[in-house]
């Protein structure tokens, strides 16, 4: 009987890897917001490592034979009011951090070290200590490893995500181990934005707008960045890991959802909303935090 139950369970798990696009729902009504990004504002993608996994683990319908490179890094936004880093990528002590990461993650992936962001900024002639801070999309280990190199900088988080960090949950054990960093808690006073219920206009000019997303972690956020030439980006953290998640749209299979997501239903809502946003605004560049193919299209930080 035990073997029958085990086989049935295995069959159920494998069935959740099968293609199953999410049902579409209309976007909430909204007016396209107007942004006034200042002249000279730019952004750069800074890779600090990679991980190797399979498409099958990233979205329902992905193939087990399709090996994918997952980008690891951060996004530098250069703004006249200050330079802001979105996520911190792999840091100088990544080997130790990986050893402390969840077992299932280590079982299904391998990682490759790059140059930590703090060292790349220095090589580019940017003093890392003069950044205004690090804005986290969420507090999982692969987004916060580099914070170990930026302990003197403010770390911008919502109260919900800070509560998650302090909760003792294993998913945030790495950042919790860093002790009390210089957390700067922000709210969402700017109202709805592009169909999301709450937002924070970070610089007050519409160039960087943070929306409360949730789902992947309780306080996950999406960061919308609009450049002076009108190009708009959505840095969506880990709401999906690969762009097919938004394009199809599709959630992760059950196994990786159990490992990664706190609220499946909210993730599905966010993913469908992003899919519908892309339908409405085809020029919107949606950037999953770990899709190397998308990262390759972003401006790279130049050497000094």
N, C-alpha and C positions, 0 to 999 in steps of 0.2 A: 504493500500500500504506500509506503514511504517513497519508493522509487516512482510510482505513478504520480504522486503529488509533486515530486521534484520535477518530473518531466513536464507536467502540466504547467507548473510555475515557469519553467524555462521557456516553454512555448509562448506563454503570455508575455514574458519579457521580450522575446524576439519579435513578437508581433508589433511591439511599440516602436520598432525601428522602421517599419513599413511606411511608405509615403501616405500622408494624410494631411493635405492642406487645411489650414484653419478656415472656418467659415468667416465671410466678410461681414462687417457691420459699418454703417455710415459714420463718418467723422462727426463729432459734435459741431454745431454751427460756430463759425468764428470769422473774423475779418483778418485778412493777411496783415500782420504787424509791419510797421514802418521802422526801419533801423537807420541810424546815422553814425556808422562807424567812422572814426577819425582817419584822416590821411596818414599813411605810413603804417597803419595797423597790418600785421602779417601773422601767419601761423606756420609752424614747422612740425613735422612728424619726426620723433626721435626714437629709433628702435634701440632697444638695449638687450635683446635676446630673442629667442624663438622657442617654440615647442612644436613637436611633431605628433600628430594624431591622425584620426581617420574621419572622413566626412560623416560616416554613419553615426559617430558620437555627437556630432554638432547639430544635426537637424534630421527630422524624420524624412526618410527617403534617400538620405546620403548613402554612398556605397562604402562597404568595408574595405574595398580594394583601392579607394581614392584617398591617398595619403595627402594630408594638408599641412602646410606650414602656418602655424599660428604666430602672428606678430606679438611681441611684448615690448611695451614702451610707453611713452607719454607724448602729449601734444603741447608744444610751447606756443602760447598766444602772446605776441608782442603788441602792447597797447601803450599809448602815451601816458596813461595813468599807472602803468606797471606791467611787468612781464609775469604771466600766469602760466603755471604748469598744470595740465589736466592729467592726473594719474602720474605715477612715478616709475613704473616699469621695474625691471630687475635691477637690484642694487649691487654694491660691491660684495656683499655677503650672501649672494644668491645660493651658493652651494649649501650653506647652513639652512637657508630659508626653505629650499626644496626638500631637504631631509625632514623638515618639520611640517611639510604640507600633507594634505589628506592622502591616505594610502591608495584609494581608488584612482585619484588623479595620477599618482606616480605609476600605477599599474598600467594605465592606458596611454601614457604619454612619455616622451623623452624631451629633454630641454637642451638648448644650446646657449652658451653665454656670449653676450656681446659686450660693448663698452658701456658702463653705467652712464646714465644721463648726466650725473654731476660732472663726470670727466669730459663728456662731449660738450657740455656748456662751456667749460673752461677752455677747451681746445678751440671753440668758436669765438672766444673773446668775450664771453658773457659771464659775469661774476655770479655764481650760483647763489651766493649769500644775499644778492641784491634782488632776487625774485620777490614778488609780493606774496607768494605762497603757492601751495599745491592744492588744487581743487580735485577731490576724489569723486569719480563716478560711483564708486562703492568701495568697501573696505576689505575685499578678499586679498589673499596673500600676494598674488601676482600683480596687483595694482598698487601695493603699498611697500613692496620690498625696498624700493629706492628711498622711501622716507627715512630709512636708517642712515642715509647719507645727507639728509636735509633737516636734521633735528632742530636747527635754529630757525626754521621757517614756519609761518602759520600754515595750518592744515585746515582747509575749508570743508566743513561737513554740515549736513542738516542735523537737527536735534534727533530725528528718528535714527539716522545712521550712527550718531554718537552713542545713543542708547544701545544700539546693537553691538557696537565695539565694546562697550562696558558690560555687556550681558554675560560674557564668559562662553559664548557659543564657539565651538571648535572652528567654525568657518572664519572667525576673525582672531584666532589665537595669535597669529604673527603680529598684527598691529597692536594687539593687547599687550604682547610681550615687550613692546617698545616703551611701555610706561606712559605717563601723561605727556603727550606731545602738545604743541602749541595750537590746540584746537580753536578754531574760530567758527562759531555756529551762526549760520545764516537762516533766515526765514524765507517765505515765499509771498512777499507783499505785493507783487506786481500783477496778480490776477491771472486769468487763463491765457494760454499762449499756444497757438497752432493746434488747438483741440485738447491740450492738456489742462488740467484743472487749476494748477498752481505754478507760479514761476517767480524767478528773481532776476531782475535786470541788473546784472552784476556791476557794470560800469555806468549804468544810467543813460546809455545812448542806444540801447538795442543791439549792440554788437556782440555781446555775450549774454545769453539768457539761459538760465538753469531751470529746468522743469522737474517737478517731483514725478518720478516714474514708479518706483517700487517694483515688487515682483521678484527680481533676482535676489536682492536683499531688501529689507524693509525700507531703507532710505536710499535706494538706488536713484540716481538722477541721470538725465540726458542734458547735454550741453549743446545748445545751438549757437553757432558762431557765424556772423555775417561780416564779410570783408568789404573794404571800400568799393571794389569793383562790382559788388552785388552778389558774389558767390556765397552760398549759404551751406553750412555743414551741420550735421547732427552727429555728435559723438555720443553713441548710445551705450557705452560700456558693454556689459555682457548680457543685455536683453536677448541678443542672439550672438553666437560666436562666429558665424560665417554669413555672408550676405544673402545666401539662399533662404535663410530664416525669414528675412523681410520680403524677398522677392516672391516666394511661393504663395503665401507665407506659411511657415511651419515652426512648430515648437521643437524642443529637444526630445529625444526618446526618453522613455520613463527612467532608465537607469541613470542617465546624466542629469535629468531633472531632479531626481532624488538626491543626487550628490551636490547640485549647484543651486537650485532655486528654492526660495522660501515660500513663494505664493504662485503656484502654477497658473491659477485663473488670472491673476493680475498680469503675469508675463504674457499670456495669450492676448489679453486686452491691449497691452502696449505694442506687441508685435503687429497685430492687425492694424492698430492706429498708425504705426510707422509705414506699413504697406500702403495704406490709403493716402497718407501724406505724400509718399513718393508718386502715387498715381496723380495726385493733384498738382504737385510741383516736381516735374520730371528732372529739373536741374538741381534739386536738393541732393547733396552728397551725404549719404548715410554711411557712417563709419563704425562698424563693429570693432570693438577694441582689439580683436585678434585675427582679423582677416587680412593676411599678407597681401592678397591681390588688391584690396582697396588701399591699404597703406602705401603700396608702390605708386599710387597715383597722386599722393600728397606731396607737397613741397618738403624737401629734406633740408635739415639744418646744415648750412654751409660751414666749412672749416674757416678759421680765422685767416 
